[in-house]
Amino acid sequence: MLKDKFGRKINYLRISLIDRCNLRCKYCMPPNGVDLYGHDKILTYEELLLIIKAAAELGINSIRLTGGEPLIRRGLIPFIKTVSNIDGIDDIAITTNGVLLEEMADDLKKAGVNRLNISLDTLNKDKFKEITGRDQFEKVFKGINKSIEVGFEPVKINVVMLKNFNEGEILDFVKLTKDKPLHVRFIEMMPLGESKNNWTAGYMPWNDALELVKREFEVRESSGPKGSGPAKYYTIPGFLGTFGFITPVGEHFCHQCNRIRLTSDGFLKTCLFGNNEVNLKKLSKTGDINKIKEAIIKSINEKPEKHQITNHNVSRFMSQIGG
């Protein structure tokens, strides 16, 4: 079992498979994109599998595949099948923007993916195009319905709360949980990517959003779905799903952090808002799994007690770190 020096059990590895994306969300990257890594810099599947095996042998049992947009990476389905057969890995999840879900949901489920997080910041088609730079709202919503149809449990919708943009849609998102087994998570705006210099202008505190819901519905606290992580969950009597809040700014949850992150170019990060990184790609090229394990252990031993979200200048875009 992996534990850091503060006694936190570390069993969750988030992996950015690719820094590329088929959307251009304003708070994540500029309209013209970012300087993309060359293919020689991105971790190969072989390198990824070696790192995952090393992590699994140390006690990591839960893997989340992110991006960029992970579904655009070629060879994803065979890779997931291989990961699902690694001893010790019993949970595989994906965070996706949902554009390709309708056509890929069946194959993802059969390959071994257990859970899905789908990023969707508005239910308005025009606003969706405005914030993502692409006219793909209908495809995303079809992908959500397909995910429920093929039996993913849970299906979570990640909504970044953006003041003066989607704060009027909080109730609409909550209403999605009435007739569908969806779990909507409202996420506070964070100082990352394009938002890091003016993030406070779009920041909406989680408790303000909760009060909006309470004025409309009877709200009860909930334990949330499987793999609920740090979110605070609530439910409304008679609704099939839940809603919740991820509160990195308003009420940090560092004391229960159980995760480490692997960037698309192979660097291990123990804190989203830290710049301390260990080059696992370089080690994976040696083929020595023990050296990788040693590096992971050393990095976790140096994991900070809590983030410095409001005064730390993170050097990477979220698409490079993994959402």
Stockholm file with secondary structure:
# STOCKHOLM 1.0

chainA/1-323         MLKDKFGRKINYLRISLIDRCNLRCKYCMPPNGVDLYGHDKILTYEELLLIIKAAAELGINSIRLTGGEPLIRRGLIPFIKTVSNIDGIDDIAITTNGVLLEEMADDLKKAGVNRLNISLDTLNKDKFKEITGRDQFEKVFKGINKSIEVGFEPVKINVVMLKNFNEGEILDFVKLTKDKPLHVRFIEMMPLGESKNNWTAGYMPWNDALELVKREFEVRESSGPKGSGPAKYYTIPGFLGTFGFITPVGEHFCHQCNRIRLTSDGFLKTCLFGNNEVNLKKLSKTGDINKIKEAIIKSINEKPEKHQITNHNVSRFMSQIGG
#=GR chainA/1-323 SS CCBCTTCCBCCEEEEECCSCCSCCCTTTSCTTCCCCCCTTTSCCHHHHHHHHHHHHHHTCCEEEEESSCGGGSTTHHHHHHHHHTSTTCCEEEEEECSTTHHHHHHHHHHHTCCEEEEECCCSCHHHHHHHHSSCCHHHHHHHHHHHHHHTCSCEEEEEECCTTTTGGGHHHHHHHHHHSCEEEEEECCCSCGGGTTTHHHHCCCHHHHHHHHHHHSCCEEECCSTTCTTCEEEECTTCSSEEEEECTTTSCCGGGCCEEEECTTSEEESCTTCCCEEEHHHHHTTTCHHHHHHHHHHHHHTCCSSCCTTTCCCCSCHHHHCC
#=GC SS_cons         CCBCTTCCBCCEEEEECCSCCSCCCTTTSCTTCCCCCCTTTSCCHHHHHHHHHHHHHHTCCEEEEESSCGGGSTTHHHHHHHHHTSTTCCEEEEEECSTTHHHHHHHHHHHTCCEEEEECCCSCHHHHHHHHSSCCHHHHHHHHHHHHHHTCSCEEEEEECCTTTTGGGHHHHHHHHHHSCEEEEEECCCSCGGGTTTHHHHCCCHHHHHHHHHHHSCCEEECCSTTCTTCEEEECTTCSSEEEEECTTTSCCGGGCCEEEECTTSEEESCTTCCCEEEHHHHHTTTCHHHHHHHHHHHHHTCCSSCCTTTCCCCSCHHHHCC
//
